[in-house]
Amino acid sequence: MRIAGACVVMLLALYGLHRAMAAMEEKGWIYYRRRRGGSGAMSSAALEVQKMLEPGAAHVLQVREEKLATQPDGEDPH
């Protein structure tokens, strides 16, 4: 009986934590369930390698960085 009560208390605490984190995400304080938009670091790393191997590809990385810098927060660049 004690174990069942402890499990119920633990589940209620986890649910409360989940709701608190969801409320903080709604206010824009944290990213909890939804991730901030972006294409990821792997594509940027691949462009850096391509820039070393093929100097003509440097403009692609520069345009991408400028595009990300001018994007307003909360807007997906793609």
JOSULSUL-V268975 format. One record per residue. N is the residue number from 1. RES is the residue in one small letter. SS is DSSP state (a for helix, b for strand, c for the rest). PSI is psi in whole degrees, 0 to 359 (NA if undefined). Layout:
n->(N;N)
res->(RES;RES)
ss->(SS;SS)
psi->(PSI;PSI)
This chain:
n->(1;2;3;4;5;6;7;8;9;10;11;12;13;14;15;16;17;18;19;20;21;22;23;24;25;26;27;28;29;30;31;32;33;34;35;36;37;38;39;40;41;42;43;44;45;46;47;48;49;50;51;52;53;54;55;56;57;58;59;60;61;62;63;64;65;66;67;68;69;70;71;72;73;74;75;76;77;78)
res->(m;r;i;a;g;a;c;v;v;m;l;l;a;l;y;g;l;h;r;a;m;a;a;m;e;e;k;g;w;i;y;y;r;r;r;r;g;g;s;g;a;m;s;s;a;a;l;e;v;q;k;m;l;e;p;g;a;a;h;v;l;q;v;r;e;e;k;l;a;t;q;p;d;g;e;d;p;h)
ss->(c;a;a;a;a;a;a;a;a;a;a;a;a;a;a;a;a;a;a;a;a;a;a;a;a;a;c;c;c;c;c;c;c;c;c;c;c;c;c;c;a;a;a;a;a;a;a;a;a;a;a;a;a;c;a;a;a;a;a;a;a;a;a;a;a;a;a;a;a;a;c;c;c;c;c;c;c;c)
psi->(321;323;318;319;320;321;319;316;318;318;320;321;318;320;320;318;317;314;321;317;322;321;320;324;321;323;351;14;325;166;116;290;324;136;153;138;149;161;352;163;335;321;325;320;320;322;324;317;318;325;323;319;329;93;337;343;359;327;330;315;320;317;319;316;321;320;317;325;330;353;131;151;143;1;130;127;351;NA)
